[in-house]
Amino acid sequence: MNPLLPGLAGGLVAVGILGIVVGLRTVPVAPRTKPARGRFNLSARVRVLLLAGLGLGLLGWVVTGWVLALVIAPVAVIGLPALLSAPPAAIQINRLEAMEEWTRSLSGVLTVGIGLEQALVATLRSAPAPINAEVTRLVSRLRARWDTEAALRAFADELDDATGDLIAANLILAARRRGAGLSSVLEGLAESVAADVRARRQVEADRAKPRSTARWVTLISASVLVVLALSGSYVKPYRSAIGQVILVVLLSAYVATLVWMRRMATGKPLPRFFERRSEPRTAP
């Protein structure tokens, strides 16, 4: 084996560790008038995980002689929890459920016989938490004498969801025509959104089963790999330069499979039919 390859690999690893240490070091920065865009900042949790991964990698390098342990351990400690965790679909489902509850509440307020703007203001007290901020801003715009249609379009942009566009579109039509029957329309719309929420919860429950299986398979495989690396001669060929290249290829293929599975389990949001406005409209 050419002795240049291990020396070059060790030098690159040392440079990488030095760069990480320099990057994590706190340096006093002069105050700026405008925040810099695109700056790469690590959260406290990521820093702790990165330091723990570097410590495990250093321990693995000393025990097993694998230089790649310095890279594999930090990547595994930071990347595997992100890949094996549930996608943020629950947040979207909670927002849809909040829209359904708010629409049903608005429908009940409209049965009293008050106007649309007064009914929207009255729903602020019972607005669900996931969309409370959006409803609050909608009411603030109406109180600031915004045009009702402009306020509802801004409300739809803040919700940023196809269901929110559907709710806002019905309210805009009601603001234009000022006719009766809006309460029954909103009640039917709330029933439709509730059925969508039930369907999405069932889909997420079905998607959780393969995620749980992949999580257990990954934990078992990682445990077996650690045990074999610490005892026995089964993984001895991976200590050579060619063996470590093969190990990187195998681990990369496994990670690519996890990424592919996560993308399959992450549903694509429905396209909106309201055009997003680049700048908020002001009151006339």
C-alpha positions in Angstrom: 0.0 0.0 0.0 1.3 3.4 -0.9 2.1 5.2 2.5 1.2 8.6 0.9 -2.5 7.8 1.0 -2.8 7.4 4.8 -0.6 10.4 5.4 -2.7 12.5 3.1 -5.9 11.3 4.7 -4.6 12.1 8.2 -3.4 15.6 7.1 -6.9 16.4 5.6 -8.6 15.2 8.8 -6.3 17.3 10.9 -7.0 20.4 8.8 -10.7 19.7 9.0 -10.6 19.4 12.8 -8.6 22.6 13.0 -11.1 24.4 10.7 -14.0 23.2 12.9 -12.3 24.4 16.1 -11.5 27.8 14.5 -15.1 28.1 13.3 -16.6 27.3 16.6 -14.4 29.8 18.5 -16.2 33.0 19.6 -14.7 36.1 18.0 -15.8 39.6 18.8 -17.5 41.1 15.7 -17.9 44.8 15.1 -21.5 46.0 15.0 -23.1 46.3 11.6 -25.8 48.5 10.4 -27.4 45.6 8.4 -27.3 41.9 9.2 -25.2 39.9 6.9 -27.2 37.6 4.6 -26.3 33.9 4.1 -24.2 33.7 7.3 -23.8 30.1 8.5 -24.6 29.9 12.2 -24.8 26.7 14.3 -27.3 26.4 17.1 -26.3 25.4 20.6 -27.8 21.9 20.1 -25.9 21.3 16.9 -22.6 22.5 18.5 -23.1 20.0 21.4 -23.9 17.2 19.0 -20.9 18.1 16.8 -18.5 18.1 19.8 -19.9 14.8 21.0 -19.5 13.3 17.5 -15.9 14.5 17.3 -15.2 13.0 20.7 -16.7 9.6 19.7 -14.9 9.8 16.4 -11.6 10.4 18.1 -12.3 7.5 20.5 -13.2 5.3 17.6 -10.0 6.2 15.7 -7.8 5.4 18.8 -9.6 2.0 19.4 -10.2 0.7 15.9 -7.6 2.6 13.8 -10.2 3.8 11.4 -9.3 7.3 10.3 -12.8 7.7 8.9 -14.3 7.4 12.4 -13.4 11.1 12.8 -15.9 11.9 10.0 -18.4 9.1 10.3 -19.2 9.7 14.0 -20.1 13.5 13.8 -22.1 12.9 10.6 -24.0 10.0 12.3 -24.6 11.9 15.5 -26.0 15.0 13.7 -27.6 13.5 10.6 -29.3 10.3 11.8 -31.7 11.9 14.2 -32.7 14.4 11.5 -33.2 11.6 8.9 -35.1 9.2 11.3 -37.3 11.8 12.9 -40.9 12.4 11.8 -41.3 15.0 9.1 -43.1 18.3 10.1 -46.5 17.1 8.8 -48.1 17.3 12.2 -47.7 21.1 12.2 -49.5 21.4 8.9 -52.3 19.1 10.1 -52.7 21.2 13.3 -52.9 24.3 11.2 -55.6 22.7 9.0 -57.5 21.7 12.0 -57.2 25.3 13.4 -58.6 26.6 10.0 -61.5 24.2 10.3 -62.3 25.3 13.8 -62.0 29.0 13.0 -64.2 28.6 9.9 -66.8 26.8 11.9 -66.7 29.6 14.6 -67.1 32.3 11.9 -70.1 30.4 10.5 -71.7 30.4 13.9 -71.0 34.1 14.5 -72.6 35.0 11.1 -75.9 33.3 12.1 -76.5 36.1 14.5 -77.0 38.5 11.6 -74.0 40.8 11.9 -71.8 42.0 9.0 -68.8 40.1 7.7 -66.2 42.5 9.1 -67.8 42.5 12.6 -67.9 38.7 12.5 -64.2 38.5 11.6 -63.4 40.8 14.5 -65.5 38.8 16.9 -63.7 35.5 16.0 -60.4 36.9 17.4 -61.4 35.9 21.0 -61.8 32.2 20.0 -59.1 32.0 17.3 -57.1 28.7 17.7 -53.5 29.0 18.7 -51.9 27.7 15.4 -53.4 30.6 13.4 -54.0 33.1 16.2 -51.2 35.4 14.9 -52.7 35.5 11.4 -56.2 36.2 12.6 -54.9 38.9 14.9 -53.2 40.7 12.0 -56.4 40.3 9.9 -58.4 42.0 12.6 -55.8 44.7 13.0 -56.0 45.5 9.3 -59.8 45.6 9.3 -59.6 48.0 12.3 -57.1 50.1 10.4 -59.7 50.7 7.7 -58.1 48.3 5.1 -60.3 47.2 2.2 -61.8 43.9 3.2 -60.6 42.1 0.1 -57.1 43.4 0.5 -57.0 42.3 4.2 -58.3 38.8 3.3 -55.7 38.4 0.5 -53.0 39.3 3.0 -54.5 36.8 5.4 -54.3 34.1 2.7 -50.7 35.0 2.0 -49.8 34.6 5.7 -51.6 31.3 5.9 -49.7 30.1 2.7 -51.9 27.1 2.2 -54.4 26.0 -0.5 -57.1 25.5 2.2 -56.5 29.0 3.5 -56.9 30.3 -0.1 -60.2 28.5 -0.4 -61.5 30.0 2.9 -60.3 33.5 1.9 -61.8 33.1 -1.6 -65.3 32.4 -0.1 -64.9 35.4 2.2 -63.8 37.7 -0.6 -66.9 36.6 -2.7 -69.1 37.3 0.3 -67.5 40.7 0.7 -68.2 41.6 -2.9 -71.8 40.3 -3.1 -73.0 41.0 0.4 -75.6 38.3 0.1 -77.1 35.7 2.4 -76.0 32.1 2.8 -72.4 32.6 3.7 -72.9 30.8 7.0 -74.1 27.6 5.4 -71.2 27.8 2.8 -68.6 28.1 5.6 -70.2 25.3 7.5 -69.9 23.0 4.5 -66.3 24.2 3.9 -65.5 23.4 7.5 -66.9 19.9 7.1 -64.7 19.4 4.0 -61.6 20.6 5.8 -62.4 18.3 8.8 -62.6 15.3 6.4 -59.2 16.4 4.9 -57.7 16.5 8.4 -58.9 13.0 9.2 -57.5 11.6 5.9 -54.1 13.2 6.5 -53.9 11.9 10.1 -54.6 8.4 8.8 -51.9 8.8 6.1 -49.4 10.0 8.7 -50.2 7.0 10.9 -49.5 4.7 8.0 -46.3 6.5 7.2 -45.1 6.2 10.8 -44.8 2.4 10.6 -42.0 2.2 8.0 -40.2 5.1 9.8 -40.2 3.0 13.0 -38.9 0.0 11.1 -36.1 2.0 9.5 -35.2 3.5 12.9 -34.9 0.1 14.6 -32.9 -1.4 11.6 -30.5 1.5 11.8 -30.0 1.2 15.5 -29.4 -2.5 15.3 -27.0 -2.2 12.3 -25.0 0.6 14.0 -24.8 -1.5 17.3 -23.6 -4.5 15.3 -21.0 -2.4 13.5 -19.7 -1.0 16.7 -19.4 -4.4 18.4 -17.6 -5.9 15.3 -15.2 -2.9 15.2 -14.3 -3.4 18.8 -14.0 -7.2 18.8 -13.1 -9.8 16.3 -11.3 -9.7 12.9 -14.4 -9.4 10.7 -13.9 -5.8 10.0 -10.1 -6.0 9.8 -10.1 -5.5 6.0 -11.8 -2.1 6.4 -8.7 -0.7 8.1 -6.8 -0.5 4.8 -7.2 2.5 2.5 -9.2 0.5 -0.1 -11.3 -1.0 2.7 -12.2 2.5 4.1 -13.2 3.7 0.7 -15.5 0.7 0.3 -16.9 1.4 3.8 -17.6 5.0 2.8 -19.4 3.8 -0.3 -21.6 1.4 1.7 -22.5 3.9 4.3 -23.2 6.5 1.7 -25.6 4.1 0.0 -27.4 3.4 3.3 -27.7 7.2 4.0 -29.0 7.8 0.5 -31.7 5.1 1.1 -32.8 6.9 4.3 -32.9 10.3 2.5 -35.0 8.7 -0.3 -37.4 7.2 2.2 -37.8 10.5 4.0 -38.5 12.3 0.7 -41.1 9.7 -0.1 -42.8 10.1 3.3 -42.9 13.9 3.0 -46.0 14.9 1.1 -46.0 17.8 -1.3 -48.3 20.7 -0.4 -51.1 21.5 -2.7 -50.5 24.4 -5.0 -52.1 27.7 -4.1 -54.4 29.5 -6.5 -53.9 32.9 -5.1 -50.9 34.8 -6.4 -48.6 35.7 -3.6 -48.1 39.5 -3.3 -44.4 40.6 -3.1 -45.3 43.6 -0.9 -48.3 44.1 1.5 -50.9 46.5 0.4 -51.6 49.5 2.6 -54.9 50.9 3.5 -56.4 53.3 0.9 
